[in-house]
Every structure is written in structure tokens, then in C-alpha cells.
Amino acid sequence: ALTLAHEITDHEIRFVCEEKSRVAMEKLAGLDYWLGIYSSEEIEDQILALKPDLVVNDILNTSSRYIKKLRANNIAAINFEDLGDGAVCSNITINELYDDPSIEGQNILWGQEYFFIREEFNDAKPCEFKDKVDSLLLMFGGTDPSDFTRKILRRVKDDCGKKEIKIYVLTGTGYHFIEELEKEVEQITNVEVEYHHSIGVVSHIMEKIQIAISSNGRTAYELAHMNIPSIILSHHERENTHKFACEKNGHIPMGIYKEGETEEKLMRVFQLLTTDTQYRKKLFNRIQPFQFVKNKNKIMSLINLILKH
């Protein structure tokens, strides 16, 4: 949403979020945009009261009742990552994280050709291939509710120590195990671990690494954009329907995490990535064509077309 807002300079931008969206509130409060924070019960009426020309919904599953209410009040609607009833009622729904259509609708656009990268990646330098893996990134989204960060760090740290692989650990604003993780990192002495919490700009760290272990959201696309073959874990069933992360595209999917079973499988793949240079080069070659900078212009053209009409 912020990436789009920064592109729209000739219209007034207003952000609206629910009281329970703490991460969004903290992120937006420090910026110069108008911000309205409302309860779940009143938010729809408050949006209507603003009388916007266009509402961009980034709320996962919209209801047809809500979207029809907007349209009935002559308000255009664009929905992102929406599999709800309202997806077919919007002017345009952009399901960029889903390559395979799961609902029918002439207004729904599917797949990676509509995925746009955050601004920080515009000038980031994609990685070049290195024969030796000397750095690894662990990054599991803004909240990491399953605490993959600590679970996977515990499993890979000894192997990384033996192979002299530096570990970069990044956690987002909504991560709730910061103190516990910091204590664990302090106790690790056999391998170099660099930990950052909510740093905002991650591309400069991605420029330094050869492989990553990540969750199955937008980060998987950002890693592809930076030419980084990665092991991808899904937090839940919805995330597991994101099919971009596959060997054909240079990533290795683990599916939904299962205690013990996933970790064993992950370590086998991790050994392969860190020891089999040819295999990693094959994944690198598959991932290299993915560049998502230009897709933003495609989305902005659609937005401007709707605003024009």
C-alpha cells in the first residue's frame, strides 16, 4: 500500500486501518499520510464518510456486501490478495501471489506478472553467483507467528559453524519473541550471527547472501528478484497455496511446517545447497530471469485508468 501511495502524487491519500492492526498503525503513524484508526464495527461507515474516489483494499478476504456498498456510493474499489466474496464485485482484484485461478471473475488478475517490488529494490543490486556459500539469511515475515526464526536457527547454526557460513537473522515489527531470540543469539559462539529487528530496508542485506530460508509470502518474490535460491516454509494453508516458490522457479518449497519432519527434510536440502555447487547453480539460473520492478507501472496504469473514469 505504501509503495502505491508513493507513486500517486496528484491525489490526496488517506490510510484507514482497524484498531487491532497494531503493526500497520505503528508503520503508518510515523509518516506524513492522513491516518484514520477505527473499530471493526465502524470502519466501513467511516470509509464511506470520507467520500473517496477509490478505495484500495489490502485485507485478504473482502465481503460482497462491503464492496457492493462502496460501488453503490459511486466509489471504485481495487482489491489485493482477495479470495473473499467481494473479489468478483470490485473494479479490479489483483491476486498476484496466486498463479492458478481459484475463483471465477472477469475482473480478477492472477499471478506473478502483477507482483510489484517495494521501492527499496529499485536500485538494489541482484546477487552474482559464488561457488562457496558464505552467508545465509533467515527471514520469516513481519510477524512470524510460528516462530520459525528460532526453530530454524537452532537447526542450522552448528552446520553453518562448521562451514564458516555467516547467518543473518531478520525479524519484523510484529515478532513477539525478541528477548528470547536475543538471548539465544548471545549464547551462540561457534558461528557469526548478525541479528536485526524491524530494520525497514532489507535489500542491502540480501545483496550479501547466497541462500535464504524464508516464509512463503512476498519475501519469496523479493528473494527471487535478488537472485537468491531459497528454502521456503509455509506458516499456514493459505500461504501454502502460493505456488511461485518451486524448483522450476529456483526455490525449494517445504510446505506447511510439521515439527521434526520438516526440520529433517529442510536440513537435507540445506546440505545440498551448501555442498552441491552445480545444483545451486541450476537453481540460480532458473531464478535469474525474475525481475519485478516494471510490474508497478502496469498496476499504476490500471489505477489511473479507474480514477480517470
Backbone torsions as a table, in degrees:
resi	resn	phi	psi	omega
1	ALA	NA	-41.9	178.6
2	LEU	-65.5	-38.7	179.3
3	THR	-60.4	-42.5	177.5
4	LEU	-67.8	-42.9	-178.2
5	ALA	-58.9	-39.1	-179.6
6	HIS	-67.3	-20.9	179.8
7	GLU	-86.3	-21.7	-175.5
8	ILE	-96.2	97.1	-173.6
9	THR	-102.1	-12.5	-175.1
10	ASP	-107.9	16.8	174.9
11	HIS	-136.6	152.9	175.1
12	GLU	-74.8	131.6	-178.6
13	ILE	-106.4	129.6	174.0
14	ARG	-127.8	133.1	177.3
15	PHE	-101.5	138.6	176.8
16	VAL	-131.0	132.8	176.2
17	CYS	-146.0	165.3	-179.8
18	GLU	-80.9	156.4	179.3
19	GLU	-58.9	-32.1	-177.4
20	LYS	-76.7	-9.8	-178.1
21	SER	-85.2	67.4	-173.4
22	ARG	-60.7	-42.4	-178.1
23	VAL	-62.3	-44.4	179.4
24	ALA	-63.6	-43.0	-179.5
25	MET	-59.5	-46.8	-178.3
26	GLU	-63.6	-38.3	-179.2
27	LYS	-67.5	-43.3	-173.5
28	LEU	-82.7	-26.3	-174.7
29	ALA	-63.1	-29.6	-177.8
30	GLY	-86.7	4.7	-177.8
31	LEU	-106.1	175.0	-174.5
32	ASP	-89.5	4.9	-178.9
33	TYR	-81.3	149.4	171.9
34	TRP	-65.0	136.0	-177.0
35	LEU	-133.4	124.3	174.8
36	GLY	-111.3	129.2	-178.0
37	ILE	-118.2	120.2	-173.3
38	TYR	-134.1	162.3	174.8
39	SER	-72.6	161.3	179.9
40	SER	-60.5	-32.2	-176.5
41	GLU	-72.6	-30.2	-173.3
42	GLU	-107.6	-5.7	-169.2
43	ILE	-63.8	-37.5	-179.0
44	GLU	-64.4	-44.7	179.3
45	ASP	-65.2	-34.8	179.2
46	GLN	-68.9	-36.6	176.0
47	ILE	-63.9	-44.8	178.5
48	LEU	-61.9	-37.0	-178.6
49	ALA	-65.4	-26.3	178.4
50	LEU	-72.8	-16.7	-178.8
51	LYS	50.1	55.0	-179.6
52	PRO	-75.9	158.0	172.3
53	ASP	-78.3	-33.1	-175.9
54	LEU	-145.1	137.1	172.1
55	VAL	-115.0	126.7	174.1
56	VAL	-101.0	114.1	-177.5
57	ASN	-98.2	122.4	174.1
58	ASP	-124.4	69.1	-171.2
59	ILE	-132.9	23.3	177.0
60	LEU	68.6	-78.7	-174.9
61	ASN	-117.8	104.9	177.8
62	THR	-88.0	157.6	175.4
63	SER	-96.7	148.7	177.8
64	SER	-63.7	-33.4	179.0
65	ARG	-59.8	-44.9	-179.1
66	TYR	-65.9	-48.2	-177.3
67	ILE	-67.0	-39.6	177.8
68	LYS	-64.8	-33.7	177.3
69	LYS	-64.6	-41.2	176.6
70	LEU	-61.6	-49.7	-176.6
71	ARG	-63.3	-37.1	179.4
72	ALA	-65.0	-24.1	178.1
73	ASN	-97.8	20.5	176.7
74	ASN	62.0	35.2	177.5
75	ILE	-112.0	123.4	177.8
76	ALA	-74.6	154.3	-178.4
77	ALA	-136.8	130.9	170.8
78	ILE	-119.5	126.0	-178.4
79	ASN	-111.1	140.3	175.5
80	PHE	-113.7	140.2	177.6
81	GLU	45.9	62.3	-173.4
82	ASP	-124.8	117.7	175.7
83	LEU	-113.7	12.6	-179.4
84	GLY	-82.6	-179.4	-179.4
85	ASP	-62.5	-28.0	-177.5
86	GLY	-75.9	-11.3	-177.0
87	ALA	-59.0	-36.0	-176.7
88	VAL	-85.9	-5.5	-177.0
89	CYS	-101.1	-10.7	-177.5
90	SER	-76.6	169.3	171.2
91	ASN	-65.2	-47.7	176.2
92	ILE	-145.2	136.8	170.1
93	THR	-117.0	128.1	-177.1
94	ILE	-112.7	104.6	179.4
95	ASN	-103.7	72.7	-171.9
96	GLU	-73.0	-19.9	-179.0
97	LEU	-90.2	0.4	-179.2
98	TYR	-119.2	110.9	-178.9
99	ASP	-77.4	-28.2	-178.1
100	ASP	-106.8	120.9	179.0
101	PRO	-58.7	133.9	179.0
102	SER	-115.8	-11.9	173.3
103	ILE	-136.2	153.5	-177.8
104	GLU	-93.8	140.1	178.0
105	GLY	176.9	126.6	-179.7
106	GLN	-64.6	-22.7	-176.1
107	ASN	-90.4	0.5	-173.7
108	ILE	-100.1	127.3	178.3
109	LEU	-107.3	131.6	-173.2
110	TRP	-117.9	146.1	162.5
111	GLY	99.4	174.4	-169.5
112	GLN	-62.7	-21.7	-179.0
113	GLU	-69.9	-8.5	176.5
114	TYR	-109.3	3.8	177.2
115	PHE	-78.9	128.0	176.4
116	PHE	-118.1	145.7	-173.0
117	ILE	-88.7	152.7	176.1
118	ARG	-68.3	156.3	-172.4
119	GLU	-56.6	-33.8	-175.9
120	GLU	-60.7	-20.1	-178.9
121	PHE	-88.6	-5.9	-179.1
122	ASN	-58.5	-40.3	-177.2
123	ASP	-108.7	5.0	179.7
124	ALA	-70.3	146.8	-178.2
125	LYS	-97.6	112.3	178.1
126	PRO	-56.9	147.3	-175.0
127	CYS	-69.9	148.2	171.1
128	GLU	-98.0	155.0	-176.4
129	PHE	-71.6	136.9	174.5
130	LYS	-123.3	139.5	-177.9
131	ASP	-64.4	-37.0	-179.5
132	LYS	-104.4	136.3	173.3
133	VAL	-82.2	116.8	178.6
134	ASP	-120.1	0.7	177.8
135	SER	-153.6	146.1	-177.1
136	LEU	-132.4	141.9	176.3
137	LEU	-113.1	131.3	171.0
138	LEU	-111.0	121.0	-175.4
139	MET	-154.5	118.8	-170.8
140	PHE	-127.4	40.5	173.6
141	GLY	87.4	179.8	-174.0
142	GLY	-70.0	-27.0	-176.5
143	THR	-118.4	-33.6	-176.8
144	ASP	47.0	60.6	-176.0
145	PRO	-61.5	-25.5	-180.0
146	SER	-86.0	-2.7	-176.8
147	ASP	53.1	44.6	173.6
148	PHE	-57.2	-32.1	-174.7
149	THR	-52.9	-54.5	-177.9
150	ARG	-72.7	-39.2	-178.6
151	LYS	-60.1	-45.4	-176.5
152	ILE	-77.6	-35.9	177.3
153	LEU	-58.2	-43.1	179.8
154	ARG	-60.4	-35.9	-176.5
155	ARG	-78.0	-34.2	-172.7
156	VAL	-96.2	-16.2	-170.2
157	LYS	-61.1	-41.7	-178.0
158	ASP	-67.4	-42.3	179.0
159	ASP	-65.6	-39.2	177.7
160	CYS	-65.2	-35.9	177.7
161	GLY	-63.6	-43.9	178.7
162	LYS	-63.4	-35.6	-175.8
163	LYS	-96.8	4.8	-180.0
164	GLU	55.7	49.3	177.4
165	ILE	-104.9	117.3	177.7
166	LYS	-72.0	140.8	-179.0
167	ILE	-110.9	122.6	171.1
168	TYR	-98.6	127.6	179.3
169	VAL	-117.9	122.8	178.9
170	LEU	-121.7	130.3	174.2
171	THR	-123.3	153.4	-175.9
172	GLY	-94.5	179.9	-174.7
173	THR	-58.1	-35.0	-174.8
174	GLY	-91.0	9.3	-179.3
175	TYR	-74.0	129.0	-170.9
176	HIS	-104.3	5.7	-175.6
177	PHE	-117.8	35.7	-173.5
178	ILE	-61.5	-50.2	-176.5
179	GLU	-61.9	-43.4	179.7
180	GLU	-63.6	-41.6	-179.8
181	LEU	-67.0	-42.3	179.7
182	GLU	-60.1	-40.0	178.1
183	LYS	-63.6	-42.1	179.6
184	GLU	-64.7	-41.8	-180.0
185	VAL	-62.9	-40.4	179.2
186	GLU	-61.2	-30.5	-176.1
187	GLN	-85.7	-8.8	179.5
188	ILE	-82.9	119.0	-176.6
189	THR	-118.8	-12.0	-174.0
190	ASN	-93.9	-0.9	179.7
191	VAL	-152.8	148.7	179.1
192	GLU	-79.0	123.7	178.6
193	VAL	-123.8	125.9	177.6
194	GLU	-113.2	116.5	-173.9
195	TYR	-111.6	133.1	176.0
196	HIS	-132.4	137.4	176.4
197	HIS	-115.3	126.1	174.4
198	SER	50.7	55.1	-177.8
199	ILE	-84.6	-11.3	177.9
200	GLY	83.1	-65.8	-178.9
201	VAL	-95.3	116.2	-177.7
202	VAL	-109.7	-14.1	-173.7
203	SER	-62.8	-33.6	-178.3
204	HIS	-69.1	-23.7	174.0
205	ILE	-81.1	-40.3	177.7
206	MET	-59.6	-28.6	179.3
207	GLU	-64.6	-17.2	-173.6
208	LYS	-98.9	-7.9	-167.0
209	ILE	-110.8	162.2	178.4
210	GLN	-106.3	-33.7	180.0
211	ILE	-140.7	161.7	179.6
212	ALA	-143.1	159.2	168.8
213	ILE	-123.5	123.1	-168.7
214	SER	-144.6	170.9	173.6
215	SER	-86.9	170.7	-167.7
216	ASN	-98.8	53.1	177.2
217	GLY	-119.8	-141.8	-178.4
218	ARG	-65.5	-26.2	-179.4
219	THR	-60.5	-33.9	179.5
220	ALA	-60.6	-36.1	177.9
221	TYR	-73.5	-38.6	178.3
222	GLU	-63.9	-39.3	177.0
223	LEU	-65.4	-39.7	176.6
224	ALA	-63.2	-42.7	178.5
225	HIS	-58.5	-31.8	-178.5
226	MET	-94.3	10.4	177.3
227	ASN	64.2	41.3	-176.5
228	ILE	-117.1	102.6	173.6
229	PRO	-59.3	136.1	-171.3
230	SER	-140.0	154.5	170.7
231	ILE	-93.8	126.6	-170.9
232	ILE	-117.1	125.1	177.2
233	LEU	-109.7	145.7	177.5
234	SER	-103.3	132.8	178.2
235	HIS	-71.8	-34.3	-174.0
236	HIS	-157.4	-179.3	-172.8
237	GLU	-63.7	-40.6	-179.5
238	ARG	-62.1	-44.7	179.0
239	GLU	-62.6	-33.2	-178.5
240	ASN	-69.0	-15.1	176.8
241	THR	-82.4	-5.1	174.0
242	HIS	-77.5	108.2	-170.4
243	LYS	-100.3	5.1	178.4
244	PHE	-61.0	-39.8	-177.5
245	ALA	-75.1	96.1	178.6
246	CYS	-149.7	166.0	-177.1
247	GLU	-62.7	-31.8	178.6
248	LYS	-60.5	-30.5	179.9
249	ASN	-101.3	8.3	174.1
250	GLY	94.4	1.6	175.5
251	HIS	-111.5	160.8	178.1
252	ILE	-119.9	110.5	-177.5
253	PRO	-82.8	140.4	177.4
254	MET	-103.6	-10.4	-175.6
255	GLY	76.4	-162.9	179.9
256	ILE	-73.0	135.9	-176.0
257	TYR	-63.0	131.6	172.9
258	LYS	-128.0	123.1	-175.9
259	GLU	-49.9	129.4	177.4
260	GLY	83.4	-61.5	-176.1
261	GLU	-61.0	-48.1	-179.1
262	THR	-65.6	-40.1	-177.9
263	GLU	-64.6	-40.0	177.6
264	GLU	-63.7	-45.8	178.5
265	LYS	-63.4	-42.1	180.0
266	LEU	-61.7	-41.6	-178.6
267	MET	-67.8	-33.2	175.8
268	ARG	-64.1	-43.3	179.3
269	VAL	-68.5	-38.9	178.8
270	PHE	-61.6	-41.8	176.3
271	GLN	-60.0	-40.9	-179.5
272	LEU	-64.0	-45.9	-178.3
273	LEU	-65.9	-33.3	-175.2
274	THR	-90.4	-10.5	-178.3
275	THR	-119.7	-28.7	-176.9
276	ASP	-99.5	92.7	-176.5
277	THR	-61.8	-38.7	-178.5
278	GLN	-65.8	-39.7	178.5
279	TYR	-64.3	-44.4	179.8
280	ARG	-66.6	-35.2	177.4
281	LYS	-65.8	-36.0	178.2
282	LYS	-63.6	-43.7	177.7
283	LEU	-65.5	-40.1	178.8
284	PHE	-60.1	-43.8	-179.9
285	ASN	-65.0	-33.5	179.6
286	ARG	-73.2	-32.0	-175.3
287	ILE	-86.2	-21.7	-172.9
288	GLN	-58.2	-35.9	-177.5
289	PRO	-67.9	-14.9	-174.0
290	PHE	-78.3	116.1	175.3
291	GLN	-136.5	128.2	-170.5
292	PHE	-116.1	10.9	-176.9
293	VAL	-65.8	-43.8	-172.6
294	LYS	-71.7	-19.6	-177.5
295	ASN	-63.5	-25.3	-179.8
296	LYS	-62.6	-37.9	178.4
297	ASN	-63.0	-36.2	178.2
298	LYS	-62.5	-44.1	179.9
299	ILE	-68.2	-41.4	-179.5
300	MET	-64.5	-34.6	177.2
301	SER	-63.5	-40.8	178.1
302	LEU	-64.6	-42.9	179.4
303	ILE	-63.3	-45.6	-178.9
304	ASN	-65.0	-34.2	178.7
305	LEU	-65.0	-41.9	179.0
306	ILE	-67.0	-42.9	179.5
307	LEU	-64.1	-37.2	-179.7
308	LYS	-63.4	-38.8	-177.0
309	HIS	-82.2	NA	NA
